[in-house]
Amino acid sequence: MKVLLISLFLILTLAQELGLGVGMKSPNIEIKNIEGKEIILDDMDKKTVLIFYRGSWCPYCMKQLQSIQKEIMPKLDKNSKVVAISVDQKIIAKKMQKKYQYTFDIVSDPKAELLLAFNIVNKLDDKLVKKYKQSYKIDIEGDSGQTHHMVAHPAVFVIKNAKITYQDIHKEYKDRTKNDDILAALE
């Protein structure tokens, strides 16, 4: 009986593992940046860094994206690209890109299709969404245009030849992947 319970616990724990793992095939989903340009994940010539962030309302996300712009973008070679993804609607994402003058691609994923495909959805409960709106003037539904209350767990994936070569996911929203780790994953 004890072995059965331990086995069941292990199966349930593994089944709830966040994110696609290293070596797995990247999802074959059509992705377009906020300008409408297609982004190809299985590009044989480039390494693609996917940065999943909660939204432009998140100060930890903005700090991370600003550091990527400052510390990673100048070091990228022509065979690498950075793509930042959130559930923000295009209009919100465009304002953010303009405000911070990001030179990497921004993807608007309001229906959370990419978050679901990469298995990094963090579903906020109604009470927290209400608190964000009332106490902090953060409108999760307004920014995404959806009522699903899904945001990304902060995550970074590196994709090369349609395979995930690096993955780092954080359940704690304040934790982020170190830029040095991203640069090392690109070597």
Contacts in CASP RR format, 6 or more apart in sequence:
PFRMAT RR
TARGET T0000
AUTHOR 0000-0000-0000
METHOD contacts of the structure
MODEL  1
MKVLLISLFLILTLAQELGLGVGMKSPNIEIKNIEGKEIILDDMDKKTVL
IFYRGSWCPYCMKQLQSIQKEIMPKLDKNSKVVAISVDQKIIAKKMQKKY
QYTFDIVSDPKAELLLAFNIVNKLDDKLVKKYKQSYKIDIEGDSGQTHHM
VAHPAVFVIKNAKITYQDIHKEYKDRTKNDDILAALE
17 119 0 8 1.000
18 119 0 8 1.000
18 120 0 8 1.000
18 153 0 8 1.000
18 155 0 8 1.000
18 169 0 8 1.000
18 171 0 8 1.000
19 118 0 8 1.000
19 119 0 8 1.000
19 120 0 8 1.000
19 155 0 8 1.000
19 167 0 8 1.000
19 169 0 8 1.000
20 26 0 8 1.000
20 27 0 8 1.000
20 118 0 8 1.000
20 119 0 8 1.000
20 157 0 8 1.000
20 164 0 8 1.000
20 167 0 8 1.000
21 164 0 8 1.000
21 167 0 8 1.000
22 164 0 8 1.000
22 165 0 8 1.000
22 166 0 8 1.000
22 167 0 8 1.000
23 163 0 8 1.000
23 164 0 8 1.000
23 165 0 8 1.000
24 163 0 8 1.000
24 164 0 8 1.000
25 162 0 8 1.000
25 163 0 8 1.000
25 164 0 8 1.000
26 41 0 8 1.000
26 42 0 8 1.000
26 157 0 8 1.000
26 159 0 8 1.000
26 162 0 8 1.000
26 163 0 8 1.000
26 164 0 8 1.000
27 41 0 8 1.000
27 114 0 8 1.000
27 117 0 8 1.000
27 118 0 8 1.000
28 41 0 8 1.000
28 42 0 8 1.000
28 162 0 8 1.000
29 41 0 8 1.000
29 113 0 8 1.000
29 114 0 8 1.000
29 117 0 8 1.000
30 38 0 8 1.000
31 38 0 8 1.000
31 39 0 8 1.000
31 41 0 8 1.000
31 83 0 8 1.000
31 107 0 8 1.000
31 114 0 8 1.000
32 38 0 8 1.000
32 39 0 8 1.000
32 107 0 8 1.000
33 39 0 8 1.000
33 83 0 8 1.000
33 105 0 8 1.000
33 106 0 8 1.000
33 107 0 8 1.000
34 90 0 8 1.000
34 93 0 8 1.000
34 94 0 8 1.000
34 97 0 8 1.000
34 106 0 8 1.000
34 107 0 8 1.000
34 108 0 8 1.000
37 105 0 8 1.000
39 48 0 8 1.000
39 81 0 8 1.000
39 83 0 8 1.000
39 105 0 8 1.000
39 107 0 8 1.000
41 48 0 8 1.000
41 159 0 8 1.000
41 162 0 8 1.000
42 159 0 8 1.000
42 161 0 8 1.000
42 162 0 8 1.000
44 161 0 8 1.000
45 79 0 8 1.000
46 79 0 8 1.000
46 80 0 8 1.000
46 81 0 8 1.000
46 160 0 8 1.000
47 79 0 8 1.000
47 80 0 8 1.000
47 81 0 8 1.000
47 158 0 8 1.000
47 159 0 8 1.000
47 160 0 8 1.000
47 165 0 8 1.000
47 186 0 8 1.000
48 80 0 8 1.000
48 81 0 8 1.000
48 82 0 8 1.000
48 83 0 8 1.000
48 158 0 8 1.000
48 159 0 8 1.000
48 160 0 8 1.000
49 72 0 8 1.000
49 80 0 8 1.000
49 81 0 8 1.000
49 82 0 8 1.000
49 83 0 8 1.000
49 156 0 8 1.000
49 157 0 8 1.000
49 158 0 8 1.000
49 182 0 8 1.000
49 185 0 8 1.000
49 186 0 8 1.000
50 83 0 8 1.000
50 85 0 8 1.000
50 118 0 8 1.000
50 155 0 8 1.000
50 156 0 8 1.000
50 157 0 8 1.000
50 158 0 8 1.000
50 159 0 8 1.000
51 64 0 8 1.000
51 65 0 8 1.000
51 68 0 8 1.000
51 82 0 8 1.000
51 83 0 8 1.000
51 84 0 8 1.000
51 85 0 8 1.000
51 155 0 8 1.000
51 156 0 8 1.000
52 84 0 8 1.000
52 85 0 8 1.000
52 86 0 8 1.000
52 114 0 8 1.000
52 115 0 8 1.000
52 118 0 8 1.000
52 120 0 8 1.000
52 152 0 8 1.000
52 153 0 8 1.000
52 154 0 8 1.000
52 155 0 8 1.000
52 156 0 8 1.000
52 157 0 8 1.000
53 61 0 8 1.000
53 64 0 8 1.000
53 65 0 8 1.000
53 84 0 8 1.000
53 85 0 8 1.000
53 86 0 8 1.000
53 152 0 8 1.000
53 154 0 8 1.000
54 60 0 8 1.000
54 61 0 8 1.000
54 86 0 8 1.000
54 122 0 8 1.000
54 151 0 8 1.000
54 152 0 8 1.000
54 154 0 8 1.000
54 173 0 8 1.000
55 61 0 8 1.000
55 86 0 8 1.000
55 87 0 8 1.000
55 88 0 8 1.000
55 143 0 8 1.000
55 151 0 8 1.000
55 152 0 8 1.000
56 62 0 8 1.000
56 86 0 8 1.000
56 88 0 8 1.000
56 92 0 8 1.000
56 93 0 8 1.000
56 95 0 8 1.000
56 96 0 8 1.000
56 143 0 8 1.000
57 138 0 8 1.000
57 139 0 8 1.000
57 140 0 8 1.000
57 143 0 8 1.000
58 173 0 8 1.000
60 154 0 8 1.000
60 173 0 8 1.000
60 174 0 8 1.000
60 176 0 8 1.000
61 86 0 8 1.000
61 154 0 8 1.000
62 96 0 8 1.000
62 100 0 8 1.000
63 176 0 8 1.000
64 154 0 8 1.000
64 176 0 8 1.000
64 177 0 8 1.000
65 84 0 8 1.000
65 100 0 8 1.000
65 102 0 8 1.000
66 100 0 8 1.000
67 179 0 8 1.000
68 82 0 8 1.000
68 84 0 8 1.000
68 104 0 8 1.000
68 179 0 8 1.000
68 182 0 8 1.000
69 100 0 8 1.000
69 101 0 8 1.000
69 102 0 8 1.000
69 103 0 8 1.000
69 104 0 8 1.000
71 179 0 8 1.000
72 82 0 8 1.000
72 179 0 8 1.000
72 182 0 8 1.000
72 183 0 8 1.000
73 82 0 8 1.000
73 103 0 8 1.000
73 104 0 8 1.000
75 183 0 8 1.000
76 82 0 8 1.000
76 186 0 8 1.000
80 186 0 8 1.000
81 104 0 8 1.000
81 105 0 8 1.000
82 104 0 8 1.000
82 105 0 8 1.000
83 104 0 8 1.000
83 105 0 8 1.000
83 106 0 8 1.000
83 107 0 8 1.000
84 102 0 8 1.000
84 104 0 8 1.000
84 105 0 8 1.000
84 106 0 8 1.000
84 107 0 8 1.000
85 106 0 8 1.000
85 107 0 8 1.000
85 109 0 8 1.000
85 114 0 8 1.000
85 115 0 8 1.000
85 152 0 8 1.000
86 93 0 8 1.000
86 107 0 8 1.000
86 108 0 8 1.000
86 109 0 8 1.000
86 151 0 8 1.000
86 152 0 8 1.000
87 108 0 8 1.000
87 109 0 8 1.000
87 110 0 8 1.000
87 111 0 8 1.000
87 112 0 8 1.000
87 115 0 8 1.000
87 143 0 8 1.000
87 144 0 8 1.000
87 146 0 8 1.000
87 150 0 8 1.000
87 151 0 8 1.000
87 152 0 8 1.000
88 96 0 8 1.000
88 108 0 8 1.000
88 110 0 8 1.000
88 143 0 8 1.000
88 144 0 8 1.000
89 108 0 8 1.000
89 110 0 8 1.000
89 142 0 8 1.000
89 143 0 8 1.000
89 144 0 8 1.000
89 145 0 8 1.000
90 108 0 8 1.000
92 108 0 8 1.000
92 143 0 8 1.000
93 106 0 8 1.000
93 107 0 8 1.000
93 108 0 8 1.000
94 106 0 8 1.000
96 102 0 8 1.000
96 106 0 8 1.000
97 106 0 8 1.000
107 114 0 8 1.000
109 115 0 8 1.000
110 144 0 8 1.000
110 145 0 8 1.000
110 146 0 8 1.000
111 146 0 8 1.000
111 148 0 8 1.000
112 121 0 8 1.000
112 146 0 8 1.000
112 148 0 8 1.000
112 150 0 8 1.000
115 121 0 8 1.000
115 150 0 8 1.000
115 151 0 8 1.000
115 152 0 8 1.000
116 150 0 8 1.000
118 155 0 8 1.000
118 157 0 8 1.000
120 152 0 8 1.000
120 153 0 8 1.000
120 155 0 8 1.000
120 169 0 8 1.000
121 150 0 8 1.000
121 151 0 8 1.000
121 152 0 8 1.000
121 153 0 8 1.000
122 150 0 8 1.000
122 151 0 8 1.000
122 152 0 8 1.000
122 153 0 8 1.000
122 171 0 8 1.000
122 173 0 8 1.000
123 148 0 8 1.000
123 149 0 8 1.000
123 150 0 8 1.000
124 132 0 8 1.000
124 140 0 8 1.000
124 149 0 8 1.000
124 150 0 8 1.000
124 151 0 8 1.000
125 149 0 8 1.000
126 149 0 8 1.000
129 140 0 8 1.000
129 141 0 8 1.000
129 149 0 8 1.000
132 138 0 8 1.000
132 139 0 8 1.000
132 140 0 8 1.000
133 139 0 8 1.000
133 140 0 8 1.000
140 149 0 8 1.000
140 151 0 8 1.000
141 147 0 8 1.000
141 149 0 8 1.000
144 150 0 8 1.000
153 169 0 8 1.000
153 170 0 8 1.000
153 171 0 8 1.000
153 173 0 8 1.000
154 169 0 8 1.000
154 170 0 8 1.000
154 173 0 8 1.000
154 175 0 8 1.000
154 176 0 8 1.000
154 177 0 8 1.000
155 167 0 8 1.000
155 168 0 8 1.000
155 169 0 8 1.000
155 170 0 8 1.000
155 177 0 8 1.000
156 166 0 8 1.000
156 167 0 8 1.000
156 168 0 8 1.000
156 177 0 8 1.000
156 181 0 8 1.000
156 182 0 8 1.000
156 185 0 8 1.000
157 164 0 8 1.000
157 166 0 8 1.000
157 167 0 8 1.000
158 164 0 8 1.000
158 165 0 8 1.000
158 166 0 8 1.000
158 167 0 8 1.000
158 182 0 8 1.000
158 185 0 8 1.000
158 186 0 8 1.000
159 165 0 8 1.000
165 185 0 8 1.000
166 182 0 8 1.000
166 185 0 8 1.000
168 177 0 8 1.000
168 181 0 8 1.000
170 176 0 8 1.000
170 177 0 8 1.000
END
